[in-house]
Amino acid sequence: MSGNGKGAVTRRASDLDEAEMRALGLSTGWTVFSYMISGLVAYGAIGWGIGKAVHAEWPFPAGMMLGLAISVGFVIYRYGRQGSLEQGRDGQGRVKGNDR
């Protein structure tokens, strides 16, 4: 065990060396890719099942598109705001312009 505990997760990007930044980027990329594929597969399977039950073909592609839209929304929610949040903080992790 490394002994870092949760401290490894809360380190700032400026504290990481180049190899750690590359590994973090690859990890994030694979996670985003996995969310996209799992959304397509899960909602496509649900649409396929509904299509079989009602004897229609349209629920399968509709389910895949819905799954893709939900996955994109989740990725934007989870990863899209990260850079803007880090830019708005000062050195101690407080929001700039906030007196608290």
C-alpha positions in Angstrom: 0.0 0.0 0.0 1.2 3.5 -0.8 0.2 5.1 2.5 -1.2 8.1 0.5 -4.8 7.4 1.3 -7.2 10.0 0.1 -4.4 12.6 -0.2 -3.4 11.1 -3.5 -6.9 11.9 -4.9 -6.9 15.5 -3.7 -3.4 16.5 -5.1 -3.4 19.4 -7.5 -2.4 19.0 -11.1 0.6 21.2 -10.5 1.9 18.6 -8.0 1.9 15.7 -10.5 4.8 14.9 -12.7 4.4 14.2 -16.4 4.0 10.4 -16.1 1.3 10.8 -13.5 -0.5 13.4 -15.7 -0.4 11.0 -18.7 -1.7 8.1 -16.6 -4.5 10.3 -15.2 -5.5 11.4 -18.7 -5.6 7.9 -20.0 -7.6 6.8 -17.0 -10.1 9.6 -17.6 -10.3 8.9 -21.3 -11.0 5.2 -20.8 -13.6 6.1 -18.2 -15.4 8.4 -20.6 -15.2 5.8 -23.4 -16.7 3.2 -21.0 -19.6 5.5 -20.1 -20.4 6.1 -23.7 -20.3 2.4 -24.6 -22.3 1.3 -21.5 -25.0 3.9 -22.2 -25.4 2.6 -25.8 -25.5 -1.0 -24.7 -27.7 -0.7 -21.7 -30.4 1.6 -23.2 -30.1 -0.3 -26.5 -30.8 -3.5 -24.7 -33.8 -2.0 -23.0 -35.1 -0.6 -26.3 -34.5 -4.0 -27.9 -36.5 -5.7 -25.2 -39.4 -3.2 -25.5 -39.3 -3.6 -29.3 -39.6 -7.4 -29.0 -42.5 -7.0 -26.5 -44.5 -4.6 -28.7 -43.3 -6.1 -32.1 -41.8 -2.8 -33.3 -38.3 -2.0 -34.6 -38.0 1.7 -33.6 -37.4 1.3 -29.8 -34.0 -0.3 -30.3 -32.4 2.7 -32.1 -34.4 5.1 -30.0 -33.0 3.4 -26.9 -29.4 3.6 -28.2 -29.8 7.3 -29.0 -31.3 8.0 -25.5 -28.5 6.0 -23.9 -25.9 8.0 -25.8 -27.6 11.3 -24.9 -27.7 10.4 -21.2 -24.0 9.3 -21.3 -22.9 12.5 -22.9 -24.9 14.5 -20.4 -23.3 12.5 -17.5 -19.8 13.0 -18.9 -20.3 16.7 -19.3 -21.7 16.9 -15.7 -18.9 14.9 -14.2 -15.8 16.0 -16.2 -16.9 19.1 -18.2 -16.8 21.6 -15.2 -13.5 20.4 -13.7 -11.2 22.9 -15.5 -13.5 25.9 -14.7 -13.7 25.0 -11.1 -9.9 24.7 -10.7 -9.4 28.1 -12.4 -11.7 29.8 -10.0 -9.8 28.8 -6.9 -6.9 30.5 -5.1 -3.9 28.7 -3.7 -5.6 27.4 -0.6 -8.6 25.9 -2.4 -11.0 28.7 -1.6 -13.1 30.3 -4.3 -11.7 33.6 -5.4 -13.7 36.6 -4.2 -15.3 34.7 -1.4 -14.5 36.0 2.1 -15.4 32.9 4.0 
